[in-house]
C-alpha cells in the first residue's frame, strides 16, 4: 500500500504513513495559467490510500484528480474534513443537497470511504461505496487531559453536539453538559449549561466544527459573567473563517485548538492514530 494526499492534507498524510509504516508518495501540484489544477503522483502500487480534506473547492477538484491518477490500483479514500456536509438536506425549495452531490462524485474510482466526525452521520448514505465514520473523540479527550485543569466541565454548544462532548468527557470521567439558550425578552438571551453551574469551574467547550466562532464567543462571554474560572475551546475541524480565532480569544477563551483535519497553527490534536487504527482493523477483516 502507498499513500497520496492532496495539497492541504500533507501533514496528516505523512503522520498516517508513519503510523502504518507505508510509503508516502511524492505528489506535484501546479496550476495552469487559466487556473485549472494539475497534479502528478509518483510511483503507486496496487493499493492506494488517498487522504484529502475537502477544505475548499480546489481540494475537491484535486481529490477527483488524485483518484483518477490512481486508476490502476484499489483505492481507499479518507476525507478527514468533508466540506459541504452541513448542507445535508433541503432547507428551502430549489436548493441542492450539496452533501449528496459531493459524496456521489467522490464515490467514483474508490472502493471505500472514511470520514472523520461527520457533521451528520446520515450523510454517509449518499456515498455509492461502503463508508464509515471515524471519531477522534479519544484524541480530543487526551488533549483536554493535557490541559491539567482541576475538575474540568466539558460543554457541548448545543444538544446536537452532546454525543461528541460526552465521548470526550468519558476519557477523564469529567462532568458533561450542553448549553441552552433561554430568551429572557425580545432582545435578551441567556446562554448557560442545562444543569451544571459554571461558577468557579474550568470549562472546555467541545464541538465538531468551529467555523466563524460567533455563537461560541457569545457563549464564552456569558459563561465568564456566570463566574467560570477559565474557558477553553476544542474542536475536530478548525475551519476558523472570518477571524474566528481572534474573535474567540477576544471573548476571553484562553485556548482554541483543533485537529489536523484542517491544517493550521491551532492543529494541536492529530487524527492520524484514529485513521491508522481504522485502516489497520479493516485490512485484517
N, C-alpha and C positions, 0 to 999 in steps of 0.2 A: 504494500500500500504506500502511496505517496500523497502529500498534502499540497494543495494550492490555495491561495487566498486572493481576494480582491484587495484593492489599494488601502481601504480603511479598516482592514482586519488583519494586518500583517503581524502585529504583536501577539494577538490572541492565537493566530495560526502557528506561530513559532513556539508558543508555550504548549499548545496541544501536541505538536510534533515531538517536542522534548519529552512530554509525559508518556506518549505512546511509543517512543523510540523508533519513529519512522521519519524518512527524509522529507524536508520541506523543499519544494521545487521552486527555483527562481522564476519569477514571472515579471515580464517587462510591461509597463503601462505607458501608453503615449496617447496624444490627442492629435488628430489630423487638423490642418488649418481651418477646415469648415466646422470643427467642433466634434466630429464623430470620434468615438473611442476606439482604441486599438489595444489588444493585449497579445502577448506571446508567451506560452509556457515552455519551460524546459522539458526534459525527457520524462514521460509518465510511464507507469507500468499498467497492469491490467485492472488495478483497483485504485480509485482516486477519491480522496476526501476533500471536498470543496468547502472552505469556510468563508462566509461572506455576510456581513451585516448590511441590510438594506437601509443605510442611514440617509441616503439621498437618491435622486433619480439616476445619477451616474453609476452608483454602485449596483442599482437594479440592472442596468444595461451590462455592466462589467460581469455580473453574475451570469447572465444569459450567455455572454461570450465565453466565459470560463467553462461553463457546462459544455458548450459546443466544441471548445478546443480539446476537451477530454472525451470526445465522442467514441474513442476506441476502447474505453475502459468502463468498468462497472462503477458508477458514481454514487456517492452518498453526499448529500448537501446539508451543511449545518448553517442555519440562518440565526446567528446569535440575537440580532435585533431585526424583527420583521416590520419594516416601515409599512405604512398604510393599514396596519392591522386594527387601528382604532375605528376605521370606517367599516365595521363588521356587519352592518345592517343598513337598510334604507331608513334614514331618519326623516326624510321628506321625499315626496314623489319626484321622479326624474333623476334621482341620484344613482350612481353606480354602487355596487357593493365592492369597494376598492380592494378589500382584503381578499375577496374571492378572485378578482382579476389577477392580482399578484401571485396568489397561491397556484392558480391554474398555469400561469406562464412558467413558474419555477418547477412545475412537475414534469416538464418535458426533458428527457435525457438524464434523469436521475432515478435511482431505484428506491431511495427513501430519503426522508427529510426530518431533521431535528430542529426545533425552535426553542429558544430559552425564555422561560417565564413570559409566555404569550399573554397579551392583554385580556383576551377572552378565549378560553380553550375551544369554544365551538368553531373557531376559525380553522382549526386543524382539518375539519371535514371537507374543506374546499380543496385540499391538495388531492391530486389524482393518483398519488402513490402513498404507501404507508408513512404516516407522520407521527411524531412523538414530541411531547414537551419535556424539556429538561429543566428542573428547578435548581437555582443556586442559593436557595434559602439557607442551607447549612453554611455556605461561604460567607453570606451576609451576617449570619449569626456569630461566626467566629470573629469577624471584624468587630462586631458590637462588643464581644468579649474583650478584644484587644484595647478597647477604649478605657478599660479598667474603671467603669463607673460603679458607684456604690448603689446596688439595687435599682438598676435602670427600669424605666417603664417604656415598653415598646408600643408605639401607637400607629394604627393604620389611619390614613387621612379620611377614609370613609368605610362604610360597611362592606363595599365590594372588595376592598383590599385586605380584609381581615384574615383571609386564608394564608397569604404570604407572611403577614405580620406574626400570626400565631406560630408558623413554622420557624420563623427567625427567633421568636421568644422561647420556643421549646429547646433551642440549643443550650441556653443557660438557665432554663427554668425561671425566666423572668415574667413579671406581670405584663399582661397584654390587654389592650382595649382599642376601641376605634372612636374617632372624633364624630360628633354630631353637631349639626347646625340648628340653632333654635332662633326663630325670628322673634325678637323682643318687641319690635314695632315696624312700621313701614320702612324705616331707614336702617334700623339697628339689628344686627345679627350677632349671636354669641356662638362661638365655636369652642367646645370643651369635650373631654373624654366622656363617653356614655356613663360609666360608673365610677371610675377611679379619680381621686383628687390629685392634681399635679403639684400642689404646693410642696416645695422642698425636694421635689424629685428631679432626677436627671432623665430627660425624655429623649427617646430616639424615634423619629418618625420614619416609617418604612413604607416604600411604595414601589410598584414595578417600574413606573416611568416618572422621571421629573422632566417636564417639558419647559413651560415658562416659569414655573415655580410660584405663580401668583397666589393660588389658594393656600399653598404651604406657607408662604410669607405671612399672609393674613393670620393663619392659624398660629404660627410661631409668636407673633406679637401678642395674641390673646393669651397664649399659654404662659408667656412671660408675665403678663398682668395678673394671671392666676397664681403666680408665685413659683413657677418652675425654676429649678436651680440652674439647669443648663438644657439647651436644645440642640440635638444633632439630627441630620437627615441622611438616610442611606437608601439608595435605590439600586435596582438591577440596571436599568437603562438610563444613563445620564444624557438625555437629548439636549438639555440645558440651552434652549434657544432664547432669543431676545433678552440677553443679560440676566438669565435666571440665577447664575451662581452669585453674582453681585447682589441681586435682589434678596436672596436668602440670607447672605452674610449681613447685609444691611438691616435685615429684620431681626437680627440677633441669633441667627443659627450659627453655633460655634464651629461645626464642621459639616461639609457636604461631600459625600462620597458616592461613587457609582462603581460599576464593574467595567471590564474591558470589552463588553459587547458593543459599546460606543466608546471608542478610544479617545481619552482626553487626559489632562493632567489630574483630574479627580478620580480616575480609574484605579482605585487602590484595592479593589476586590477582583479576583480573576475567576472567569468561568471555565478555565482550561481543565481543571481537575474533573469537574462535573461532566464536561464533554468527553474527555478521555475515558472516564468510567463507563458512560453510556455506550460509547462506541465499542469498548472492550467487552462489555457484557453481551451486547447483541452479536458480536463476532463469535462468541462462544456458544450461542444458542443454535 
